[in-house]
Amino acid sequence: MGNFQPGSPGFWLIIMVVMLIVEALVPGLVSIWFALGALAALIGAVGGLLMPAQIVLFLLVSVAALIATRPLVRKYVNSKTQHTNADRILGQECVVTEQIDNLAGTGEIAVGGKRWTARSADQSVIPKEACVVVERIEGVKAIVKIRDGSGR
């Protein structure tokens, strides 16, 4: 196995080791499929397959491994999302406790017993004591719109 020419078992061993090192050093799954493909090609080389067949085997196993692990990869990649309780206030009606004026950078609402910095979704000034609905959260600010027929 001292021969490292393309098509030799040593060649595929080096490819596999390099892919595993890359996988270990880089965050996320980036090269594990190619390491599996290189392992299959290595086995093919030991079994006497010619280089074109080894390349086909490498590509087929790499693609098959990618397809087979796709759901796991999606879960792994999306697992970094941190869910918070902030989404609980979405769609809730609340009361403006400090006039909301996006230009002045002022505004506060009370919702769920907590006070939130608030901004108007449509850039309008919303007076104190108005009823608003939380449309979305941007950072630590609640983006609100005045409730139809608002007034307290």
C-alpha positions in Angstrom: 0.0 0.0 0.0 3.0 2.2 -0.4 1.8 3.2 -3.9 0.0 6.5 -3.8 -0.7 6.8 -7.6 -4.3 7.6 -8.6 -6.3 4.4 -8.6 -4.2 2.8 -5.9 -5.5 1.9 -2.5 -3.0 4.3 -0.9 -4.4 7.2 -3.0 -8.0 6.6 -1.7 -6.6 6.2 1.8 -5.0 9.6 1.6 -8.3 11.1 0.2 -10.3 9.5 3.0 -7.9 10.7 5.7 -7.8 14.3 4.3 -11.7 14.3 4.2 -11.8 13.1 7.8 -9.3 15.8 9.0 -11.3 18.5 7.2 -14.5 17.2 8.8 -12.8 17.3 12.2 -11.5 20.8 11.8 -14.5 22.6 10.1 -17.7 23.2 12.0 -20.7 21.5 10.5 -20.9 18.6 8.2 -18.9 19.3 5.1 -16.9 16.3 3.9 -18.0 13.2 5.7 -19.8 12.0 2.6 -16.6 12.2 0.5 -14.8 10.2 3.2 -17.3 7.4 2.9 -17.0 7.6 -0.9 -13.2 7.4 -0.6 -13.6 4.3 1.7 -15.8 2.6 -1.0 -13.3 3.5 -3.7 -10.5 2.2 -1.5 -12.3 -1.1 -1.1 -12.8 -1.2 -4.9 -9.1 -0.5 -5.5 -8.2 -3.4 -3.2 -10.7 -5.6 -5.1 -9.0 -4.7 -8.4 -11.4 -2.2 -9.9 -9.9 0.0 -12.6 -9.6 3.8 -11.9 -12.8 4.8 -13.9 -14.9 2.3 -11.9 -13.3 3.6 -8.6 -14.3 7.1 -9.5 -17.8 6.1 -10.3 -18.0 4.1 -7.0 -16.6 7.2 -5.1 -19.2 9.5 -6.6 -22.1 7.1 -6.2 -21.4 6.3 -2.5 -20.7 10.0 -1.8 -24.1 11.1 -3.3 -25.9 8.2 -1.7 -24.5 9.1 1.7 -25.5 12.7 1.2 -29.0 11.8 0.2 -29.4 9.3 3.1 -28.2 11.7 5.7 -30.0 14.8 4.4 -32.7 14.8 7.1 -30.0 14.5 9.8 -28.0 17.3 8.2 -31.0 19.6 8.1 -31.7 18.9 11.7 -28.1 19.5 12.7 -27.8 22.7 10.7 -31.1 24.1 12.0 -30.5 23.1 15.6 -28.7 26.4 16.3 -31.9 28.3 16.3 -32.7 29.4 19.9 -36.3 29.5 20.7 -37.4 32.1 23.2 -40.6 33.0 24.9 -40.7 36.3 22.9 -42.9 34.6 20.3 -45.7 34.3 22.8 -46.5 37.9 22.5 -46.9 37.8 18.7 -50.5 38.6 17.7 -51.4 39.7 21.2 -53.2 43.0 21.9 -51.5 45.3 24.4 -51.6 48.8 25.7 -49.1 51.6 24.8 -47.5 52.8 28.0 -45.3 55.4 26.4 -46.1 57.2 23.1 -44.6 55.3 20.1 -42.6 57.6 17.8 -40.1 55.8 15.5 -38.4 59.1 14.6 -37.9 60.1 18.2 -36.9 56.5 19.2 -39.5 56.3 21.9 -42.3 53.9 22.7 -43.2 51.2 25.1 -46.0 48.6 25.5 -47.2 46.4 28.3 -47.9 42.9 27.4 -48.1 39.8 29.5 -47.1 41.7 32.6 -43.8 42.8 30.9 -42.8 46.1 29.4 -41.3 46.0 25.9 -39.7 48.7 23.9 -41.9 49.2 20.9 -41.9 50.7 17.4 -44.7 51.3 14.9 -44.9 48.9 12.0 -46.2 51.6 9.7 -44.1 54.5 11.0 -47.1 56.3 12.5 -47.1 57.9 15.9 -49.2 55.9 18.3 -50.4 57.7 21.4 -50.2 56.5 25.0 -53.1 54.2 26.1 -53.8 53.1 22.5 -54.5 49.4 21.9 -52.0 47.8 19.6 -51.3 44.3 18.2 -47.8 42.9 18.2 -46.8 42.0 14.6 -43.3 40.8 15.0 -40.1 41.1 17.2 -37.0 42.7 15.9 -34.1 42.3 18.3 -35.5 43.5 21.6 -38.3 45.6 20.1 -41.9 44.7 19.6 -43.1 46.0 16.2 -46.8 46.9 16.6 -49.7 48.3 14.7 -52.7 50.1 16.0 -55.7 47.9 16.5 -58.7 48.6 14.3 -61.1 50.8 16.3 -58.4 51.3 18.9 -59.1 53.4 21.9 -59.4 52.8 25.5 
